Amino acid sequence: MPPAHVLVTGAAGRIGRAATELLMNRGIRVTALTLQNDPPIRADRVLVGDATDPDAVTEALEGVDAVVHLAAIPHRDAGKPYDVYRTNVTSTFNVLSQAGEHGIRRAVIASSINAFGVPMNHHEVAPAYFPIDEQIPADIDDWYSLSKQSDELTAQMVARRWGVDVAALRFPIVESAAALLRISERAELDPATRMREGWSYLDLRDAAEVIYRSLVAEWTGAVVVGLSAADTLVTRPTAELVREYAPGVEVHGQLAGREPLIDTSRARDILGFTPKYSVHDERPDERPDERFDA
């Protein structure tokens, strides 16, 4: 059964608004915690506050039975190193530990493909292998990636200490269909720029759906889940991309067609999630508005 009332932190963000809209459309009550409510968020209760503030989170958790924690500084360059790391790890610890103390048993947090460190690394490095999975060796030299790996450790601690089931979703780049089309066009011109991420992406509508699936699927403990669309940002065959732009990267298994270079078996097997949308499906003039239907 889905939860009756969910707290969504970072509800004014791109994924936060999409997740809130989808949950509301499916009859789930939502408390939205946000730093700003402009434009207004559609939710049953909107609280303006900081997810790093213990009092704000205590108030936001009143009456909820699940948590979707998306509040974060979303990029290495979106703030000073200390501020990015402190904000991200403090907010995650604050939200998850208080959820545990309140007896909440299901939480979803936004991790990132950057949790293994390679995509933002300023050294000339590549993934240890393709497809990228949740056990891939980490090589971290930036504070944002470190914060996401720290968040995943916090999820493990909270699951162990309080018995909260926590899904840490390793999102790749997540955008609307129109924005992804522009990103895809740039990647076609210079595929090397997206090699470290395996040319991965996820449509915003699928990001909202996998959050919902994480709330309703049957699983226990803390789990890290890699995510991707069912293809890559570029139209060339995946094996061809690897041969040209990542010739030294070991490939596990055979690559067919434009299959993704993220191992999404956990998303499928644990959460029951299969991505629906592809950046290559529709012509630009036929792209729908972003809808998060029930």
C-alpha positions in Angstrom: 0.0 0.0 0.0 1.3 3.5 -0.7 1.9 5.8 2.2 -0.9 8.1 3.2 1.2 11.2 3.9 4.7 12.0 2.5 7.2 14.7 3.4 9.0 16.0 0.4 12.0 18.2 1.1 13.5 20.3 -1.6 9.9 20.5 -3.0 10.6 23.6 -5.1 13.4 21.9 -7.0 13.0 20.3 -10.4 12.6 16.7 -9.2 10.8 17.9 -6.0 8.0 19.6 -7.9 7.6 16.6 -10.2 7.5 14.1 -7.4 5.1 16.3 -5.4 2.8 16.6 -8.4 2.8 12.9 -9.1 2.1 11.9 -5.4 -0.7 14.4 -5.2 -2.2 13.1 -8.4 -2.2 9.6 -7.0 -4.1 10.6 -3.9 -1.2 10.8 -1.4 -1.1 13.7 1.0 2.1 15.8 0.7 3.9 18.1 3.1 6.4 20.2 1.2 9.5 21.6 2.9 11.1 24.3 0.8 13.4 27.3 1.0 11.0 29.3 -1.1 7.4 28.8 -2.4 7.5 30.8 -5.6 5.8 29.8 -7.8 3.5 28.2 -5.3 3.9 24.4 -4.8 0.8 22.3 -5.0 0.7 20.3 -1.8 -1.5 19.8 1.2 0.9 21.6 3.5 3.8 23.9 2.5 6.4 24.9 5.0 9.1 27.4 4.2 12.2 26.2 6.0 15.7 24.7 5.8 16.2 20.9 5.8 19.4 21.5 7.9 17.3 23.1 10.7 16.2 20.5 13.3 13.1 22.5 14.3 11.9 23.0 10.7 12.3 19.2 10.1 10.5 18.3 13.3 7.5 20.4 12.3 7.6 19.0 8.8 7.5 15.4 10.0 4.3 15.8 11.9 1.7 13.3 10.7 3.8 11.8 7.8 4.5 8.2 7.3 7.2 8.4 4.6 9.9 10.8 3.5 11.3 11.9 0.1 14.5 13.8 0.8 15.6 15.9 -2.2 16.9 19.1 -0.6 20.5 19.7 -1.5 22.9 22.0 -3.2 22.8 20.1 -6.5 26.2 20.6 -8.0 29.9 21.0 -7.1 30.0 24.5 -8.5 26.7 25.8 -7.0 28.5 26.9 -3.8 31.7 27.0 -1.9 33.1 23.6 -1.1 32.4 23.8 2.6 28.8 25.0 2.0 28.0 22.3 -0.5 29.3 19.5 1.6 27.9 20.8 4.9 24.5 21.5 3.5 24.1 18.2 1.8 25.3 15.9 4.5 23.7 17.8 7.4 20.3 18.0 5.8 20.4 14.2 5.0 21.4 13.3 8.5 18.9 15.7 10.0 16.0 14.4 7.9 16.8 10.7 8.1 17.7 10.6 11.8 14.6 12.5 12.8 12.5 10.2 10.6 13.9 7.3 12.5 13.2 8.8 15.8 9.6 9.5 14.8 9.1 5.9 13.9 8.9 6.4 10.1 9.8 3.3 8.3 10.3 4.3 4.6 12.5 7.0 3.1 13.8 7.9 -0.3 16.8 10.1 -0.8 18.4 11.7 -3.9 21.9 10.3 -4.4 23.7 10.8 -7.7 25.8 9.1 -10.3 28.5 11.3 -9.0 28.6 9.2 -5.8 31.5 7.2 -7.3 33.4 10.3 -8.1 34.5 9.9 -11.7 32.1 12.2 -13.6 33.3 15.4 -11.8 36.9 14.3 -11.2 39.4 16.8 -12.5 42.0 14.1 -13.2 42.0 12.2 -16.5 40.1 9.2 -15.2 37.3 6.9 -16.6 34.9 4.4 -15.0 36.6 1.2 -13.9 34.2 -0.7 -16.2 30.9 -0.5 -18.0 28.1 -0.9 -17.3 28.4 1.3 -14.2 26.8 -0.4 -11.2 26.5 0.3 -7.5 29.7 -1.5 -6.6 32.0 0.3 -9.0 35.2 1.6 -7.4 35.1 5.2 -6.3 37.6 7.9 -7.2 36.5 11.1 -5.5 38.2 14.4 -5.6 35.3 16.8 -5.2 33.1 17.8 -2.3 29.7 17.2 -4.1 30.5 13.6 -5.0 31.8 13.1 -1.4 28.6 14.5 0.0 26.6 12.0 -2.0 28.7 9.1 -0.9 28.4 10.3 2.7 24.6 10.5 2.3 24.6 6.8 1.2 26.5 5.9 4.4 24.0 7.9 6.5 21.2 5.8 4.9 23.0 2.6 5.9 23.4 3.9 9.5 19.8 5.0 9.8 18.5 1.7 8.4 20.7 -0.2 11.0 19.9 2.1 13.9 16.2 2.7 13.5 15.1 0.1 11.0 14.2 2.7 8.4 14.1 1.3 4.8 16.0 3.8 2.7 16.4 3.9 -1.0 19.3 6.1 -2.2 18.6 6.8 -5.9 21.7 7.5 -8.0 20.2 9.9 -10.5 22.0 10.7 -13.7 21.3 14.1 -15.3 17.5 14.6 -14.9 15.7 17.2 -17.0 12.4 17.8 -18.9 12.0 16.3 -22.3 12.8 19.6 -24.0 15.9 20.3 -22.0 17.1 16.7 -22.6 16.7 17.2 -26.3 19.1 20.2 -26.2 21.6 18.3 -24.1 21.4 15.3 -26.5 22.1 17.6 -29.5 25.2 18.9 -27.8 26.3 15.4 -26.9 25.9 14.3 -30.5 28.4 17.0 -31.5 31.0 16.1 -28.8 30.3 12.6 -27.3 33.5 12.7 -25.2 32.0 15.2 -22.8 29.5 12.6 -21.5 31.7 9.4 -21.5 32.4 9.4 -17.7 28.6 9.2 -17.1 28.1 6.5 -19.7 26.0 9.0 -21.7 23.3 8.4 -19.2 20.2 10.5 -18.5 16.7 10.2 -17.1 13.5 12.0 -18.1 11.9 14.1 -15.3 8.7 12.1 -15.6 10.6 8.8 -15.0 12.4 10.4 -12.0 9.1 11.1 -10.4 7.9 7.6 -11.1 10.9 5.9 -9.6 10.4 7.9 -6.4 6.8 6.7 -6.2 7.9 3.1 -6.9 10.5 3.4 -4.1 7.7 4.3 -1.7 5.5 1.4 -2.5 7.8 -1.5 -3.5 8.4 -4.3 -1.0 12.1 -4.2 0.2 14.0 -3.7 3.4 17.2 -2.1 4.6 19.3 0.5 2.9 19.7 0.1 -0.9 21.6 2.1 -3.4 19.9 2.1 -6.9 21.5 3.1 -10.2 19.2 4.8 -12.7 19.1 5.5 -16.4 16.8 5.8 -19.3 16.7 2.7 -21.5 19.1 4.2 -24.0 21.9 6.8 -24.2 21.9 10.5 -25.0 23.4 9.9 -28.4 22.1 7.9 -31.3 25.2 6.0 -32.1 25.5 2.3 -31.0 26.7 2.0 -27.5 29.5 -0.4 -28.4 30.8 2.0 -31.0 30.8 4.9 -28.4 32.8 2.8 -26.0 35.4 1.7 -28.6 36.0 5.3 -29.7 35.8 7.3 -26.5 36.6 4.8 -23.8 38.9 2.2 -25.4 40.6 1.3 -22.1 37.5 0.7 -20.1 36.6 -2.9 -19.5 33.1 -4.0 -20.7 31.2 -6.6 -18.8 29.0 -8.6 -21.1 27.9 -7.7 -24.6 26.5 -4.3 -25.7 23.6 -4.3 -28.1 22.1 -1.4 -29.9 21.9 1.8 -27.9 21.5 0.1 -24.5 22.5 2.1 -21.5 25.9 1.9 -19.7 24.2 2.0 -16.3 23.3 -1.3 -14.6 19.6 -0.7 -13.7 18.9 -4.2 -12.6 18.3 -3.1 -9.0 15.7 -0.5 -10.1 13.9 -3.2 -12.0 14.2 -6.1 -9.5 13.9 -4.3 -6.2 11.7 -1.3 -7.1 9.8 -2.7 -10.1 10.8 0.4 -12.1 11.4 0.4 -15.9 12.0 3.8 -17.6 9.3 4.8 -20.0 10.6 7.9 -21.8 13.4 8.4 -24.3 14.9 11.6 -25.5 14.9 10.1 -29.0 11.2 9.1 -29.1 9.5 12.3 -30.2 10.2 15.1 -32.7 10.7 18.5 -31.0 7.4 19.9 -32.2 5.5 16.9 -30.8 6.9 16.9 -27.3 4.2 17.0 -24.6 4.1 19.3 -21.7 5.5 17.7 -18.5 2.6 15.8 -17.0 2.6 13.6 -13.9 -0.6 11.6 -14.4 -2.1 9.3 -11.9 
